[in-house]
Amino acid sequence: MNDAFEIGIFTFGELSGGAHDPRTRLEQVLEWARVADEAGLDVFGVGEHHRPDFAVSSPQVILAAAARETERIRLTSTVTVLSSADPVRLFEEFATLDLLSGGRAELTAGRGAYLESFPLFGQDLSRYDEYFADRLDLLLELRTSDVVSWEGTTRPALHEAGVWPRPLQDELPVWLAVGGTPESAFRAGALGLPMYLAVLGAPARFAPLAALHREAAAHAGHPAPRLGVTSHFFAARTTNEARETFFPHYAAYFAQNMPRTSRLDRETLDAWAGPGGALFAGSPSEIVDKILWEREILGHSRFLAQVGLGGLGQRETLKSIELLATEVLPEVRQAL
């Protein structure tokens, strides 16, 4: 794996603005993957939802399609809702993806920001934490051996069960997505697993979680694990162009996904996208400065930009991806 600072993109395949048709949206998402790969980005991810306003319910299916459209970019879920999945089936599917992609698959496990998958797949919400811990334990066990004996509390035990196929990589990379609780950051570190932080508020708020992640790993005797950061993103040639184009779409996205909060106005967007905010919306040079500033606070080695928010047009989204790859990534790497 590349030891340099990595930059990539991800999406949930949201359906809003002019992108209401799931088939059209999925074709657009695959084009984002192709352009990201050709332009030189490091990572492409898709996340799981089971709602009418998102087109992706099975990241591994979309990533398998992307594997045949790309050559070098790493392919990851962002995230897989592990609590409501069968870890055995999940491992087999991501191992298959790894084979199809020539060893480029990663799995990001999370508990999910939304809870629709629990009743959908027959899980009891009162066992929310138990499901995740139990199934993470099994998933990590599956990485180490092709014949597994395991016993937990949320699914039937396994007794010398063969799990096939095996991935091309010696060990399938598993990241943990953390929503902001110290317990989750500590767990990731204690297990020696890389971790994503979804930084949607003041980045300094997340510094203690990043530190706890590293400290827990060191205490458990693991090498320092990798840290990734995810953020909302749009880039254009100039600051004004970026924010003028992005504002109506981001305001619509905000209204749809955060209806209990006040309406997003332009002044607030400018503040969030300013030097001390968490929103990445501006010129390439501004994006570079903010990535480097945030890295000083958090110490991460991977940045994933959430693209296509609020029904942004395909042309604008593709241009934003290209700017991230051709103007932001080289400058960040040179600075580091």
NORVEN-V188880 format. One record per helix or strand. SS is the DSSP state (H for helix, E for strand). FROM is the first residue (numbers start at 1). TO is the last residue. Records with the same first field share a line. If there is no record, write none. Layout:
BEGIN
SS = FROM-TO + FROM-TO
END
This chain:
BEGIN
E = 6-11 + 14-14 + 43-46 + 54-54 + 74-77 + 80-81 + 105-110 + 147-150 + 158-162 + 173-178 + 194-198 + 227-235 + 280-282 + 302-306
H = 22-39 + 59-67 + 82-84 + 87-101 + 116-120 + 125-144 + 182-190 + 203-219 + 239-257 + 266-272 + 284-298 + 309-311 + 314-335
END
